[in-house]
Amino acid sequence: MTPQDLNRAVATATGEDLRAIRQRGFSLADPLEVNFDPEPDNQRPQTVDWDARELERNVPLFSQPFGRLPGLV
């Protein structure tokens, strides 16, 4: 498959303009090369663990006794 054939196939499958597909630069990947990544992502994951974040933020202003409080059943 030539690059032109690939661009045409992608444009047909997505409904995008052929020029837009050419600008994005599609290429065939070798299925035997498992570590292929033309643009490695070295950024941190774009997710937030809200429970961990809340534990970092939730700091008591006064010390809190642990265990059973006197006078409570």
All heavy atoms as TSV, in Angstrom:
chain	resi	resn	atom	element	x	y	z
A	1	MET	N	N	0.856	-1.178	0.000
A	1	MET	CA	C	0.000	0.000	0.000
A	1	MET	C	C	0.897	1.234	0.000
A	1	MET	O	O	1.776	1.365	0.840
A	1	MET	CB	C	-0.892	-0.024	1.244
A	1	MET	CG	C	-1.768	1.187	1.387
A	1	MET	SD	S	-2.857	1.124	2.822
A	1	MET	CE	C	-4.308	0.436	2.094
A	2	THR	N	N	0.658	2.111	-0.916
A	2	THR	CA	C	1.441	3.339	-0.998
A	2	THR	C	C	0.882	4.366	-0.005
A	2	THR	O	O	-0.255	4.235	0.467
A	2	THR	CB	C	1.369	3.933	-2.419
A	2	THR	OG1	O	0.033	4.343	-2.676
A	2	THR	CG2	C	1.835	2.919	-3.459
A	3	PRO	N	N	1.664	5.397	0.316
A	3	PRO	CA	C	1.153	6.436	1.212
A	3	PRO	C	C	-0.120	7.096	0.671
A	3	PRO	O	O	-1.021	7.438	1.440
A	3	PRO	CB	C	2.299	7.436	1.294
A	3	PRO	CG	C	3.524	6.636	1.020
A	3	PRO	CD	C	3.096	5.584	0.037
A	4	GLN	N	N	-0.214	7.245	-0.650
A	4	GLN	CA	C	-1.412	7.848	-1.243
A	4	GLN	C	C	-2.626	6.944	-1.028
A	4	GLN	O	O	-3.723	7.429	-0.736
A	4	GLN	CB	C	-1.212	8.109	-2.746
A	4	GLN	CG	C	-0.200	9.186	-3.060
A	4	GLN	CD	C	1.237	8.667	-3.032
A	4	GLN	OE1	O	1.481	7.471	-2.924
A	4	GLN	NE2	N	2.191	9.582	-3.095
A	5	ASP	N	N	-2.428	5.625	-1.199
A	5	ASP	CA	C	-3.520	4.680	-0.963
A	5	ASP	C	C	-3.973	4.723	0.496
A	5	ASP	O	O	-5.164	4.689	0.796
A	5	ASP	CB	C	-3.087	3.254	-1.311
A	5	ASP	CG	C	-2.837	3.065	-2.801
A	5	ASP	OD1	O	-3.395	3.850	-3.602
A	5	ASP	OD2	O	-2.093	2.124	-3.145
A	6	LEU	N	N	-2.999	4.784	1.408
A	6	LEU	CA	C	-3.324	4.848	2.825
A	6	LEU	C	C	-4.101	6.117	3.146
A	6	LEU	O	O	-5.126	6.074	3.836
A	6	LEU	CB	C	-2.047	4.791	3.664
A	6	LEU	CG	C	-2.246	4.913	5.173
A	6	LEU	CD1	C	-3.060	3.755	5.711
A	6	LEU	CD2	C	-0.905	5.005	5.872
A	7	ASN	N	N	-3.645	7.256	2.630
A	7	ASN	CA	C	-4.341	8.520	2.881
A	7	ASN	C	C	-5.770	8.478	2.344
A	7	ASN	O	O	-6.705	8.935	3.012
A	7	ASN	CB	C	-3.583	9.689	2.245
A	7	ASN	CG	C	-2.307	9.999	2.985
A	7	ASN	OD1	O	-2.155	9.655	4.151
A	7	ASN	ND2	N	-1.374	10.646	2.300
A	8	ARG	N	N	-5.940	7.910	1.148
A	8	ARG	CA	C	-7.282	7.794	0.568
A	8	ARG	C	C	-8.175	6.901	1.419
A	8	ARG	O	O	-9.340	7.210	1.654
A	8	ARG	CB	C	-7.194	7.256	-0.855
A	8	ARG	CG	C	-7.530	8.300	-1.890
A	8	ARG	CD	C	-7.563	7.735	-3.303
A	8	ARG	NE	N	-6.355	8.193	-3.986
A	8	ARG	CZ	C	-5.337	7.435	-4.339
A	8	ARG	NH1	N	-5.344	6.151	-4.158
A	8	ARG	NH2	N	-4.288	7.952	-4.937
A	9	ALA	N	N	-7.621	5.780	1.885
A	9	ALA	CA	C	-8.406	4.850	2.704
A	9	ALA	C	C	-8.820	5.483	4.031
A	9	ALA	O	O	-9.960	5.334	4.476
A	9	ALA	CB	C	-7.609	3.574	2.955
A	10	VAL	N	N	-7.898	6.212	4.648
A	10	VAL	CA	C	-8.219	6.881	5.914
A	10	VAL	C	C	-9.255	7.969	5.682
A	10	VAL	O	O	-10.213	8.118	6.448
A	10	VAL	CB	C	-6.941	7.449	6.571
A	10	VAL	CG1	C	-7.283	8.312	7.772
A	10	VAL	CG2	C	-6.011	6.319	6.989
A	11	ALA	N	N	-9.097	8.746	4.623
A	11	ALA	CA	C	-10.059	9.813	4.313
A	11	ALA	C	C	-11.439	9.228	4.046
A	11	ALA	O	O	-12.456	9.777	4.494
A	11	ALA	CB	C	-9.573	10.623	3.114
A	12	THR	N	N	-11.496	8.115	3.363
A	12	THR	CA	C	-12.780	7.474	3.079
A	12	THR	C	C	-13.419	6.944	4.356
A	12	THR	O	O	-14.618	7.111	4.588
A	12	THR	CB	C	-12.596	6.323	2.067
A	12	THR	OG1	O	-12.033	6.850	0.874
A	12	THR	CG2	C	-13.910	5.651	1.752
A	13	ALA	N	N	-12.599	6.314	5.213
A	13	ALA	CA	C	-13.127	5.722	6.447
A	13	ALA	C	C	-13.583	6.775	7.446
A	13	ALA	O	O	-14.562	6.574	8.166
A	13	ALA	CB	C	-12.073	4.826	7.083
A	14	THR	N	N	-12.887	7.911	7.495
A	14	THR	CA	C	-13.221	8.931	8.493
A	14	THR	C	C	-14.137	10.025	7.972
A	14	THR	O	O	-14.730	10.758	8.764
A	14	THR	CB	C	-11.932	9.603	9.014
A	14	THR	OG1	O	-11.258	10.234	7.918
A	14	THR	CG2	C	-11.025	8.601	9.696
A	15	GLY	N	N	-14.207	10.160	6.650
A	15	GLY	CA	C	-15.013	11.234	6.083
A	15	GLY	C	C	-14.291	12.570	6.070
A	15	GLY	O	O	-14.884	13.598	5.755
A	16	GLU	N	N	-13.027	12.572	6.418
A	16	GLU	CA	C	-12.236	13.801	6.432
A	16	GLU	C	C	-11.766	14.145	5.021
A	16	GLU	O	O	-11.726	13.294	4.138
A	16	GLU	CB	C	-11.001	13.629	7.326
A	16	GLU	CG	C	-11.304	13.532	8.793
A	16	GLU	CD	C	-11.659	14.869	9.410
A	16	GLU	OE1	O	-11.229	15.919	8.883
A	16	GLU	OE2	O	-12.373	14.858	10.413
A	17	ASP	N	N	-11.374	15.402	4.851
A	17	ASP	CA	C	-10.811	15.863	3.589
A	17	ASP	C	C	-9.434	15.230	3.388
A	17	ASP	O	O	-8.666	15.077	4.341
A	17	ASP	CB	C	-10.691	17.395	3.627
A	17	ASP	CG	C	-10.174	17.955	2.322
A	17	ASP	OD1	O	-10.654	17.517	1.264
A	17	ASP	OD2	O	-9.286	18.832	2.375
A	18	LEU	N	N	-9.104	14.853	2.167
A	18	LEU	CA	C	-7.830	14.204	1.869
A	18	LEU	C	C	-6.653	15.096	2.266
A	18	LEU	O	O	-5.638	14.618	2.768
A	18	LEU	CB	C	-7.759	13.838	0.383
A	18	LEU	CG	C	-6.566	13.016	-0.054
A	18	LEU	CD1	C	-6.462	11.722	0.730
A	18	LEU	CD2	C	-6.640	12.730	-1.538
A	19	ARG	N	N	-6.783	16.397	2.094
A	19	ARG	CA	C	-5.707	17.307	2.467
A	19	ARG	C	C	-5.464	17.286	3.979
A	19	ARG	O	O	-4.325	17.298	4.433
A	19	ARG	CB	C	-6.040	18.727	2.002
A	19	ARG	CG	C	-4.915	19.699	2.278
A	19	ARG	CD	C	-5.112	21.030	1.649
A	19	ARG	NE	N	-6.469	21.526	1.817
A	19	ARG	CZ	C	-6.902	22.662	1.338
A	19	ARG	NH1	N	-6.110	23.412	0.631
A	19	ARG	NH2	N	-8.141	23.052	1.535
A	20	ALA	N	N	-6.539	17.217	4.751
A	20	ALA	CA	C	-6.388	17.150	6.206
A	20	ALA	C	C	-5.691	15.864	6.624
A	20	ALA	O	O	-4.852	15.865	7.534
A	20	ALA	CB	C	-7.755	17.250	6.884
A	21	ILE	N	N	-6.006	14.768	5.955
A	21	ILE	CA	C	-5.362	13.488	6.260
A	21	ILE	C	C	-3.876	13.553	5.919
A	21	ILE	O	O	-3.029	13.101	6.692
A	21	ILE	CB	C	-6.048	12.337	5.498
A	21	ILE	CG1	C	-7.517	12.203	5.935
A	21	ILE	CG2	C	-5.307	11.028	5.694
A	21	ILE	CD1	C	-7.717	11.925	7.398
A	22	ARG	N	N	-3.532	14.146	4.789
A	22	ARG	CA	C	-2.117	14.279	4.404
A	22	ARG	C	C	-1.354	15.107	5.434
A	22	ARG	O	O	-0.216	14.805	5.769
A	22	ARG	CB	C	-2.001	14.939	3.035
A	22	ARG	CG	C	-2.190	13.985	1.905
A	22	ARG	CD	C	-1.741	14.630	0.582
A	22	ARG	NE	N	-2.595	14.136	-0.481
A	22	ARG	CZ	C	-3.436	14.869	-1.198
A	22	ARG	NH1	N	-3.515	16.167	-1.015
A	22	ARG	NH2	N	-4.177	14.322	-2.125
A	23	GLN	N	N	-1.977	16.173	5.945
A	23	GLN	CA	C	-1.314	17.039	6.919
A	23	GLN	C	C	-1.052	16.311	8.235
A	23	GLN	O	O	-0.096	16.621	8.937
A	23	GLN	CB	C	-2.157	18.284	7.181
A	23	GLN	CG	C	-2.185	19.243	6.023
A	23	GLN	CD	C	-3.146	20.393	6.242
A	23	GLN	OE1	O	-3.991	20.358	7.136
A	23	GLN	NE2	N	-3.031	21.415	5.418
A	24	ARG	N	N	-1.891	15.336	8.575
A	24	ARG	CA	C	-1.715	14.604	9.834
A	24	ARG	C	C	-0.616	13.559	9.753
A	24	ARG	O	O	-0.115	13.111	10.768
A	24	ARG	CB	C	-3.042	13.962	10.239
A	24	ARG	CG	C	-4.049	15.025	10.627
A	24	ARG	CD	C	-5.299	14.431	11.194
A	24	ARG	NE	N	-6.212	15.513	11.563
A	24	ARG	CZ	C	-7.433	15.631	11.115
A	24	ARG	NH1	N	-7.940	14.714	10.310
A	24	ARG	NH2	N	-8.188	16.625	11.500
A	25	GLY	N	N	-0.237	13.154	8.550
A	25	GLY	CA	C	0.924	12.288	8.383
A	25	GLY	C	C	0.747	10.854	8.826
A	25	GLY	O	O	1.505	10.366	9.648
A	26	PHE	N	N	-0.245	10.161	8.299
A	26	PHE	CA	C	-0.438	8.747	8.616
A	26	PHE	C	C	0.652	7.912	7.964
A	26	PHE	O	O	1.159	8.247	6.895
A	26	PHE	CB	C	-1.811	8.264	8.140
A	26	PHE	CG	C	-2.929	8.757	9.000
A	26	PHE	CD1	C	-3.554	9.954	8.735
A	26	PHE	CD2	C	-3.351	8.010	10.087
A	26	PHE	CE1	C	-4.578	10.414	9.531
A	26	PHE	CE2	C	-4.382	8.460	10.892
A	26	PHE	CZ	C	-4.994	9.666	10.614
A	27	SER	N	N	1.025	6.814	8.620
A	27	SER	CA	C	1.983	5.871	8.039
A	27	SER	C	C	1.651	4.473	8.537
A	27	SER	O	O	0.964	4.307	9.547
A	27	SER	CB	C	3.416	6.240	8.418
A	27	SER	OG	O	3.588	6.150	9.804
A	28	LEU	N	N	2.136	3.471	7.807
A	28	LEU	CA	C	1.907	2.088	8.200
A	28	LEU	C	C	2.895	1.686	9.288
A	28	LEU	O	O	4.075	2.024	9.222
A	28	LEU	CB	C	2.063	1.159	6.997
A	28	LEU	CG	C	0.983	1.258	5.934
A	28	LEU	CD1	C	1.320	0.357	4.758
A	28	LEU	CD2	C	-0.373	0.870	6.503
A	29	ALA	N	N	2.415	0.968	10.277
A	29	ALA	CA	C	3.275	0.455	11.337
A	29	ALA	C	C	3.487	-1.030	11.118
A	29	ALA	O	O	2.604	-1.740	10.642
A	29	ALA	CB	C	2.637	0.700	12.691
A	30	ASP	N	N	4.658	-1.500	11.464
A	30	ASP	CA	C	4.983	-2.923	11.349
A	30	ASP	C	C	4.350	-3.652	12.532
A	30	ASP	O	O	4.687	-3.365	13.691
A	30	ASP	CB	C	6.498	-3.104	11.361
A	30	ASP	CG	C	6.925	-4.548	11.174
A	30	ASP	OD1	O	6.051	-5.411	10.978
A	30	ASP	OD2	O	8.135	-4.799	11.217
A	31	PRO	N	N	3.427	-4.599	12.305
A	31	PRO	CA	C	2.764	-5.276	13.422
A	31	PRO	C	C	3.716	-6.132	14.242
A	31	PRO	O	O	3.421	-6.461	15.383
A	31	PRO	CB	C	1.699	-6.139	12.749
A	31	PRO	CG	C	2.102	-6.253	11.335
A	31	PRO	CD	C	2.941	-5.053	11.015
A	32	LEU	N	N	4.893	-6.464	13.701
A	32	LEU	CA	C	5.860	-7.260	14.453
A	32	LEU	C	C	6.705	-6.408	15.396
A	32	LEU	O	O	7.346	-6.918	16.303
A	32	LEU	CB	C	6.775	-8.026	13.488
A	32	LEU	CG	C	6.051	-9.017	12.567
A	32	LEU	CD1	C	7.047	-9.670	11.622
A	32	LEU	CD2	C	5.308	-10.058	13.375
A	33	GLU	N	N	6.705	-5.093	15.180
A	33	GLU	CA	C	7.464	-4.195	16.051
A	33	GLU	C	C	6.534	-3.700	17.160
A	33	GLU	O	O	5.724	-2.794	16.961
A	33	GLU	CB	C	8.009	-3.012	15.243
A	33	GLU	CG	C	8.937	-2.149	16.038
A	33	GLU	CD	C	9.521	-1.028	15.202
A	33	GLU	OE1	O	9.471	-1.085	13.970
A	33	GLU	OE2	O	10.030	-0.084	15.814
A	34	VAL	N	N	6.636	-4.307	18.332
A	34	VAL	CA	C	5.684	-4.020	19.408
A	34	VAL	C	C	5.990	-2.725	20.153
A	34	VAL	O	O	5.128	-2.166	20.811
A	34	VAL	CB	C	5.612	-5.191	20.413
A	34	VAL	CG1	C	5.044	-6.426	19.758
A	34	VAL	CG2	C	6.968	-5.481	21.014
A	35	ASN	N	N	7.212	-2.227	20.079
A	35	ASN	CA	C	7.565	-1.004	20.793
A	35	ASN	C	C	7.534	0.223	19.891
A	35	ASN	O	O	8.175	1.217	20.172
A	35	ASN	CB	C	8.955	-1.144	21.424
A	35	ASN	CG	C	8.960	-2.172	22.525
A	35	ASN	OD1	O	7.984	-2.295	23.263
A	35	ASN	ND2	N	10.031	-2.923	22.635
A	36	PHE	N	N	6.776	0.159	18.800
A	36	PHE	CA	C	6.698	1.275	17.862
A	36	PHE	C	C	5.831	2.383	18.443
A	36	PHE	O	O	4.697	2.165	18.827
A	36	PHE	CB	C	6.091	0.809	16.533
A	36	PHE	CG	C	5.871	1.935	15.564
A	36	PHE	CD1	C	6.937	2.490	14.884
A	36	PHE	CD2	C	4.608	2.447	15.355
A	36	PHE	CE1	C	6.740	3.531	14.002
A	36	PHE	CE2	C	4.406	3.502	14.473
A	36	PHE	CZ	C	5.473	4.038	13.792
A	37	ASP	N	N	6.409	3.551	18.554
A	37	ASP	CA	C	5.659	4.723	18.976
A	37	ASP	C	C	6.339	5.935	18.365
A	37	ASP	O	O	7.390	6.366	18.841
A	37	ASP	CB	C	5.624	4.840	20.498
A	37	ASP	CG	C	4.669	5.918	20.970
A	37	ASP	OD1	O	4.044	6.585	20.121
A	37	ASP	OD2	O	4.536	6.099	22.191
A	38	PRO	N	N	5.769	6.499	17.293
A	38	PRO	CA	C	6.437	7.610	16.619
A	38	PRO	C	C	6.538	8.865	17.477
A	38	PRO	O	O	7.411	9.683	17.282
A	38	PRO	CB	C	5.577	7.856	15.385
A	38	PRO	CG	C	4.248	7.308	15.744
A	38	PRO	CD	C	4.509	6.160	16.683
A	39	GLU	N	N	5.651	9.022	18.428
A	39	GLU	CA	C	5.678	10.178	19.325
A	39	GLU	C	C	5.534	9.674	20.751
A	39	GLU	O	O	4.439	9.630	21.300
A	39	GLU	CB	C	4.549	11.141	18.990
A	39	GLU	CG	C	4.652	11.723	17.607
A	39	GLU	CD	C	3.463	12.600	17.269
A	39	GLU	OE1	O	2.651	12.876	18.147
A	39	GLU	OE2	O	3.374	13.000	16.117
A	40	PRO	N	N	6.641	9.287	21.393
A	40	PRO	CA	C	6.530	8.737	22.747
A	40	PRO	C	C	5.932	9.765	23.703
A	40	PRO	O	O	6.213	10.959	23.616
A	40	PRO	CB	C	7.959	8.395	23.117
A	40	PRO	CG	C	8.827	9.060	22.132
A	40	PRO	CD	C	7.996	9.378	20.928
A	41	ASP	N	N	5.111	9.279	24.573
A	41	ASP	CA	C	4.417	10.142	25.526
A	41	ASP	C	C	5.171	10.116	26.844
A	41	ASP	O	O	5.054	9.173	27.617
A	41	ASP	CB	C	2.979	9.657	25.704
A	41	ASP	CG	C	2.166	10.583	26.576
A	41	ASP	OD1	O	2.606	11.725	26.788
A	41	ASP	OD2	O	1.104	10.161	27.047
A	42	ASN	N	N	5.955	11.142	27.080
A	42	ASN	CA	C	6.736	11.213	28.310
A	42	ASN	C	C	6.062	12.064	29.370
A	42	ASN	O	O	6.689	12.448	30.344
A	42	ASN	CB	C	8.133	11.773	28.011
A	42	ASN	CG	C	8.924	10.851	27.118
A	42	ASN	OD1	O	8.757	9.647	27.167
A	42	ASN	ND2	N	9.781	11.420	26.294
A	43	GLN	N	N	4.805	12.388	29.175
A	43	GLN	CA	C	4.090	13.212	30.129
A	43	GLN	C	C	3.440	12.336	31.195
A	43	GLN	O	O	3.204	11.161	30.991
A	43	GLN	CB	C	3.018	14.025	29.425
A	43	GLN	CG	C	3.564	14.987	28.417
A	43	GLN	CD	C	2.451	15.754	27.739
A	43	GLN	OE1	O	1.280	15.556	28.034
A	43	GLN	NE2	N	2.800	16.624	26.830
A	44	ARG	N	N	3.139	12.961	32.320
A	44	ARG	CA	C	2.418	12.257	33.365
A	44	ARG	C	C	1.006	11.967	32.888
A	44	ARG	O	O	0.479	12.672	32.030
A	44	ARG	CB	C	2.365	13.125	34.624
A	44	ARG	CG	C	3.737	13.351	35.221
A	44	ARG	CD	C	3.694	14.298	36.376
A	44	ARG	NE	N	2.721	13.861	37.363
A	44	ARG	CZ	C	2.296	14.621	38.358
A	44	ARG	NH1	N	2.733	15.843	38.481
A	44	ARG	NH2	N	1.419	14.173	39.216
A	45	PRO	N	N	0.367	10.936	33.422
A	45	PRO	CA	C	-1.010	10.634	33.026
A	45	PRO	C	C	-1.931	11.824	33.298
A	45	PRO	O	O	-1.747	12.541	34.282
A	45	PRO	CB	C	-1.398	9.451	33.905
A	45	PRO	CG	C	-0.139	8.910	34.454
A	45	PRO	CD	C	0.876	10.003	34.410
A	46	GLN	N	N	-2.889	12.016	32.441
A	46	GLN	CA	C	-3.807	13.146	32.555
A	46	GLN	C	C	-5.034	12.751	33.367
A	46	GLN	O	O	-6.168	12.996	32.960
A	46	GLN	CB	C	-4.201	13.643	31.165
A	46	GLN	CG	C	-3.028	14.103	30.326
A	46	GLN	CD	C	-2.344	15.324	30.923
A	46	GLN	OE1	O	-2.996	16.266	31.328
A	46	GLN	NE2	N	-1.038	15.295	30.996
A	47	THR	N	N	-4.812	12.123	34.511
A	47	THR	CA	C	-5.900	11.740	35.406
A	47	THR	C	C	-5.571	12.222	36.802
A	47	THR	O	O	-4.418	12.481	37.135
A	47	THR	CB	C	-6.090	10.211	35.440
A	47	THR	OG1	O	-4.864	9.616	35.868
A	47	THR	CG2	C	-6.474	9.663	34.081
A	48	VAL	N	N	-6.585	12.336	37.628
A	48	VAL	CA	C	-6.412	12.785	39.000
A	48	VAL	C	C	-7.023	11.746	39.927
A	48	VAL	O	O	-8.174	11.357	39.756
A	48	VAL	CB	C	-7.086	14.157	39.231
A	48	VAL	CG1	C	-6.966	14.586	40.679
A	48	VAL	CG2	C	-6.491	15.203	38.315
A	49	ASP	N	N	-6.247	11.299	40.899
A	49	ASP	CA	C	-6.777	10.428	41.948
A	49	ASP	C	C	-7.307	11.344	43.045
A	49	ASP	O	O	-6.556	11.850	43.880
A	49	ASP	CB	C	-5.670	9.515	42.481
A	49	ASP	CG	C	-6.168	8.557	43.540
A	49	ASP	OD1	O	-7.349	8.666	43.947
A	49	ASP	OD2	O	-5.385	7.683	43.958
A	50	TRP	N	N	-8.603	11.606	43.019
A	50	TRP	CA	C	-9.192	12.581	43.927
A	50	TRP	C	C	-9.094	12.152	45.380
A	50	TRP	O	O	-8.984	12.994	46.274
A	50	TRP	CB	C	-10.648	12.858	43.544
A	50	TRP	CG	C	-10.730	13.604	42.252
A	50	TRP	CD1	C	-11.169	13.130	41.056
A	50	TRP	CD2	C	-10.328	14.963	42.003
A	50	TRP	NE1	N	-11.059	14.091	40.082
A	50	TRP	CE2	C	-10.559	15.230	40.643
A	50	TRP	CE3	C	-9.795	15.966	42.797
A	50	TRP	CZ2	C	-10.266	16.461	40.067
A	50	TRP	CZ3	C	-9.513	17.199	42.224
A	50	TRP	CH2	C	-9.747	17.437	40.876
A	51	ASP	N	N	-9.106	10.845	45.657
A	51	ASP	CA	C	-8.970	10.380	47.038
A	51	ASP	C	C	-7.583	10.708	47.583
A	51	ASP	O	O	-7.439	11.200	48.704
A	51	ASP	CB	C	-9.231	8.875	47.126
A	51	ASP	CG	C	-10.682	8.533	46.805
A	51	ASP	OD1	O	-11.564	9.365	47.098
A	51	ASP	OD2	O	-10.915	7.444	46.270
A	52	ALA	N	N	-6.552	10.450	46.790
A	52	ALA	CA	C	-5.195	10.773	47.224
A	52	ALA	C	C	-5.020	12.280	47.363
A	52	ALA	O	O	-4.367	12.757	48.302
A	52	ALA	CB	C	-4.177	10.209	46.230
A	53	ARG	N	N	-5.588	13.022	46.446
A	53	ARG	CA	C	-5.494	14.488	46.501
A	53	ARG	C	C	-6.162	15.033	47.757
A	53	ARG	O	O	-5.644	15.927	48.405
A	53	ARG	CB	C	-6.159	15.069	45.245
A	53	ARG	CG	C	-6.065	16.539	45.135
A	53	ARG	CD	C	-4.673	16.955	44.709
A	53	ARG	NE	N	-4.677	18.394	44.565
A	53	ARG	CZ	C	-3.753	19.164	45.062
A	53	ARG	NH1	N	-2.734	18.661	45.694
A	53	ARG	NH2	N	-3.815	20.466	44.917
A	54	GLU	N	N	-7.295	14.474	48.123
A	54	GLU	CA	C	-8.015	14.926	49.314
A	54	GLU	C	C	-7.220	14.601	50.574
A	54	GLU	O	O	-7.205	15.383	51.522
A	54	GLU	CB	C	-9.402	14.280	49.376
A	54	GLU	CG	C	-10.290	14.819	50.459
A	54	GLU	CD	C	-10.628	16.303	50.320
A	54	GLU	OE1	O	-10.617	16.830	49.199
A	54	GLU	OE2	O	-10.913	16.927	51.349
A	55	LEU	N	N	-6.543	13.463	50.606
A	55	LEU	CA	C	-5.718	13.118	51.764
A	55	LEU	C	C	-4.551	14.090	51.925
A	55	LEU	O	O	-4.131	14.393	53.038
A	55	LEU	CB	C	-5.188	11.686	51.633
A	55	LEU	CG	C	-6.208	10.587	51.862
A	55	LEU	CD1	C	-5.578	9.222	51.589
A	55	LEU	CD2	C	-6.771	10.640	53.265
A	56	GLU	N	N	-4.015	14.592	50.825
A	56	GLU	CA	C	-2.936	15.575	50.894
A	56	GLU	C	C	-3.438	16.915	51.416
A	56	GLU	O	O	-2.736	17.614	52.140
A	56	GLU	CB	C	-2.322	15.787	49.512
A	56	GLU	CG	C	-1.576	14.598	48.966
A	56	GLU	CD	C	-1.174	14.799	47.518
A	56	GLU	OE1	O	-1.382	15.905	46.969
A	56	GLU	OE2	O	-0.671	13.834	46.922
A	57	ARG	N	N	-4.646	17.281	51.050
A	57	ARG	CA	C	-5.200	18.588	51.418
A	57	ARG	C	C	-5.844	18.602	52.792
A	57	ARG	O	O	-5.855	19.616	53.462
A	57	ARG	CB	C	-6.287	19.006	50.427
A	57	ARG	CG	C	-5.834	19.263	49.066
A	57	ARG	CD	C	-6.990	19.638	48.192
A	57	ARG	NE	N	-8.170	20.003	48.960
A	57	ARG	CZ	C	-9.191	20.671	48.504
A	57	ARG	NH1	N	-9.202	21.050	47.267
A	57	ARG	NH2	N	-10.224	20.957	49.246
A	58	ASN	N	N	-6.430	17.487	53.202
A	58	ASN	CA	C	-7.245	17.440	54.402
A	58	ASN	C	C	-6.360	17.284	55.637
A	58	ASN	O	O	-6.113	16.192	56.113
A	58	ASN	CB	C	-8.237	16.277	54.297
A	58	ASN	CG	C	-9.319	16.375	55.338
A	58	ASN	OD1	O	-9.402	17.351	56.054
A	58	ASN	ND2	N	-10.133	15.355	55.420
A	59	VAL	N	N	-5.880	18.423	56.153
A	59	VAL	CA	C	-5.004	18.427	57.322
A	59	VAL	C	C	-5.756	19.097	58.465
A	59	VAL	O	O	-6.270	20.194	58.309
A	59	VAL	CB	C	-3.701	19.201	57.012
A	59	VAL	CG1	C	-2.788	19.234	58.217
A	59	VAL	CG2	C	-3.010	18.596	55.809
A	60	PRO	N	N	-5.822	18.445	59.643
A	60	PRO	CA	C	-6.551	19.046	60.760
A	60	PRO	C	C	-5.830	20.283	61.300
A	60	PRO	O	O	-4.604	20.358	61.309
A	60	PRO	CB	C	-6.600	17.934	61.801
A	60	PRO	CG	C	-5.441	17.063	61.486
A	60	PRO	CD	C	-5.263	17.150	60.001
A	61	LEU	N	N	-6.603	21.249	61.758
A	61	LEU	CA	C	-6.023	22.451	62.358
A	61	LEU	C	C	-5.584	22.194	63.787
A	61	LEU	O	O	-4.666	22.819	64.294
A	61	LEU	CB	C	-7.036	23.590	62.317
A	61	LEU	CG	C	-7.460	24.048	60.915
A	61	LEU	CD1	C	-8.530	25.112	61.016
A	61	LEU	CD2	C	-6.266	24.572	60.147
A	62	PHE	N	N	-6.273	21.275	64.484
A	62	PHE	CA	C	-5.960	20.933	65.864
A	62	PHE	C	C	-5.716	19.441	65.943
A	62	PHE	O	O	-6.283	18.665	65.182
A	62	PHE	CB	C	-7.129	21.321	66.785
A	62	PHE	CG	C	-7.510	22.772	66.657
A	62	PHE	CD1	C	-8.597	23.150	65.895
A	62	PHE	CD2	C	-6.764	23.758	67.282
A	62	PHE	CE1	C	-8.948	24.482	65.764
A	62	PHE	CE2	C	-7.107	25.084	67.151
A	62	PHE	CZ	C	-8.199	25.457	66.399
A	63	SER	N	N	-4.891	19.026	66.886
A	63	SER	CA	C	-4.637	17.594	67.024
A	63	SER	C	C	-5.919	16.892	67.434
A	63	SER	O	O	-6.720	17.424	68.203
A	63	SER	CB	C	-3.533	17.338	68.043
A	63	SER	OG	O	-3.950	17.779	69.320
A	64	GLN	N	N	-6.114	15.716	66.941
A	64	GLN	CA	C	-7.332	14.952	67.185
A	64	GLN	C	C	-6.974	13.722	68.009
A	64	GLN	O	O	-6.041	13.004	67.661
A	64	GLN	CB	C	-7.942	14.529	65.853
A	64	GLN	CG	C	-8.080	15.680	64.894
A	64	GLN	CD	C	-9.508	15.928	64.517
A	64	GLN	OE1	O	-10.326	15.052	64.646
A	64	GLN	NE2	N	-9.799	17.114	64.067
A	65	PRO	N	N	-7.717	13.486	69.090
A	65	PRO	CA	C	-7.434	12.289	69.885
A	65	PRO	C	C	-7.868	11.029	69.120
A	65	PRO	O	O	-8.855	11.053	68.404
A	65	PRO	CB	C	-8.270	12.497	71.140
A	65	PRO	CG	C	-9.375	13.382	70.709
A	65	PRO	CD	C	-8.810	14.268	69.627
A	66	PHE	N	N	-7.099	9.991	69.291
A	66	PHE	CA	C	-7.460	8.733	68.656
A	66	PHE	C	C	-8.080	7.813	69.694
A	66	PHE	O	O	-7.804	7.911	70.883
A	66	PHE	CB	C	-6.223	8.063	68.045
A	66	PHE	CG	C	-5.697	8.793	66.856
A	66	PHE	CD1	C	-4.603	9.619	66.952
A	66	PHE	CD2	C	-6.339	8.671	65.628
A	66	PHE	CE1	C	-4.124	10.300	65.862
A	66	PHE	CE2	C	-5.864	9.355	64.518
A	66	PHE	CZ	C	-4.766	10.161	64.649
A	67	GLY	N	N	-8.914	6.941	69.250
A	67	GLY	CA	C	-9.563	6.009	70.163
A	67	GLY	C	C	-10.891	6.557	70.638
A	67	GLY	O	O	-11.447	7.511	70.105
A	68	ARG	N	N	-11.394	5.978	71.684
A	68	ARG	CA	C	-12.710	6.345	72.215
A	68	ARG	C	C	-12.613	7.616	73.044
A	68	ARG	O	O	-11.730	7.775	73.873
A	68	ARG	CB	C	-13.219	5.187	73.073
A	68	ARG	CG	C	-14.656	5.292	73.426
A	68	ARG	CD	C	-15.075	4.067	74.116
A	68	ARG	NE	N	-15.180	3.016	73.111
A	68	ARG	CZ	C	-16.005	2.001	73.179
A	68	ARG	NH1	N	-16.759	1.860	74.224
A	68	ARG	NH2	N	-16.059	1.107	72.241
A	69	LEU	N	N	-13.524	8.538	72.819
A	69	LEU	CA	C	-13.561	9.774	73.600
A	69	LEU	C	C	-14.263	9.535	74.924
A	69	LEU	O	O	-15.269	8.814	74.977
A	69	LEU	CB	C	-14.289	10.869	72.809
A	69	LEU	CG	C	-13.592	11.340	71.533
A	69	LEU	CD1	C	-14.473	12.348	70.807
A	69	LEU	CD2	C	-12.263	11.983	71.857
A	70	PRO	N	N	-13.781	10.142	75.993
A	70	PRO	CA	C	-14.463	9.969	77.294
A	70	PRO	C	C	-15.867	10.548	77.254
A	70	PRO	O	O	-16.107	11.586	76.654
A	70	PRO	CB	C	-13.571	10.713	78.262
A	70	PRO	CG	C	-12.601	11.496	77.461
A	70	PRO	CD	C	-12.642	10.995	76.070
A	71	GLY	N	N	-16.788	9.865	77.865
A	71	GLY	CA	C	-18.167	10.340	77.935
A	71	GLY	C	C	-19.006	9.877	76.778
A	71	GLY	O	O	-20.222	10.100	76.777
A	72	LEU	N	N	-18.442	9.252	75.775
A	72	LEU	CA	C	-19.226	8.743	74.642
A	72	LEU	C	C	-19.340	7.226	74.740
A	72	LEU	O	O	-18.415	6.542	75.129
A	72	LEU	CB	C	-18.554	9.107	73.306
A	72	LEU	CG	C	-18.490	10.595	72.981
A	72	LEU	CD1	C	-17.778	10.779	71.659
A	72	LEU	CD2	C	-19.866	11.199	72.907
A	73	VAL	N	N	-20.486	6.726	74.400
A	73	VAL	CA	C	-20.696	5.289	74.476
A	73	VAL	C	C	-20.575	4.683	73.111
A	73	VAL	O	O	-20.936	5.131	72.112
A	73	VAL	CB	C	-22.064	4.972	75.092
A	73	VAL	CG1	C	-22.284	3.463	75.112
A	73	VAL	CG2	C	-22.150	5.569	76.459
